[in-house]
Amino acid sequence: MKATDQLVHFLKEELGIPSGAISLALRHCEQTPNFLAMTLWQYGLVTLDQLAQIFDWLETV
């Protein structure tokens, strides 16, 4: 499983981020999927606490 797929799974299953929000963020960061978490936060689709959880998760992968 690709890292991006793992991240999307984490966002959906662990944080409850809607698929539509993830799709929107992925469209806006197609060239740099590493910025998915920041894009979600930039558009107000995750809170700062969720962003911190995402970064914590990314450190363990």
RAKA-V390261 format. One record per backbone hydrogen bond with DSSP energy under -1.0 kcal/mol. NH is the residue of the N-H (numbers start at 1). CO is the residue of the C=O. If there is no record, write none. Layout:
BEGIN
NH | CO
NH | CO
END
This chain:
BEGIN
6 | 2
7 | 3
8 | 4
9 | 5
10 | 6
11 | 7
12 | 8
13 | 9
14 | 10
15 | 10
17 | 11
22 | 18
23 | 19
24 | 20
25 | 21
26 | 22
27 | 23
28 | 24
35 | 32
36 | 33
39 | 35
40 | 36
41 | 37
42 | 38
43 | 39
44 | 41
45 | 40
51 | 47
52 | 48
53 | 49
54 | 50
55 | 51
56 | 52
57 | 53
58 | 54
59 | 55
END
